[in-house]
Amino acid sequence: MRTTFVQFLGERLFDNATCIAENAINLRAEKDERYKANLTSNRSETVHFLAEFFQLMAESLNSQEDSRVNITAWGKEVGELAIRHSQKLDDALASAAYQRLALWSFIEEQAIVEGYSATDILVIAKSIDPMLDYAIYGFSQSYVKSHETAYTRFKWSLQEWSIPLVPLFEGIAIIPLIGDIDTNRAQLLMEKTSQRATELQLSKIILDLSGVSLVDTMVAHHIFQLVDVLGLLGVKVMITGISPAIAQTCVDLNIQLEKLETASSLQLALKTMGYGSKNF
């Protein structure tokens, strides 16, 4: 009896997928005026994707493992579509409740008409409900991936902005660093400075640490690396803005900053490089 009901319902779900999709859409439209207004432009597309979903649900009654993969993939695809339409996650997920309601309304109707028992419906529920969850899981994955990608882009853009190389005179530029320097920022500092030094044909760079709150062995290591790389490119580096606190930290950590060429201020650095007051 139960197997017969599973087979019967699978066929009915597949054949009526479009009708169930229409019902799910109408259920939400009755409760959400904004959703109803937006249906004009994308109703056929929405019906298409929902009908495909309900057909996948029908197939899941016979093949759970394959359907789990297919329904998750469907959720990802629809999630990507929602993202392209700039739909918020909470707004997009609101439709899931109406899809579930439309599906179970159809199952209940079929069970009553054909005389199947509550036990038969329970068997169906054990197959259907996990598949609904997989669809939501796949859908949410698209949003998680989208936000991670956006965050990564924002983070790198922010780090690029945090490494300004400012040309002062022909062949000379200054890099005023502000804030902490982690591994990612240090790597970006190396790449961007080397690239810009070549593009601008720089011969000298002033690396100003006035805005750097902390210098540890890692930061010092990256500074040494940067100086060595720029040296190979024919660029001389002078360090300015070493505060008393940073100097004391370097002494405590035995960081040999004396190997680097330093100046107490930007004015003195420029004077050392031959840009005194007579040159202005």
Beta strands, then each sheet from edge to edge (+ up, - down):
strand 1: 166-169
strand 2: 172-178
strand 3: 204-211
strand 4: 236-240
strand 5: 262-263
sheet 1: 1+ 2- 3- 4- 5-
end
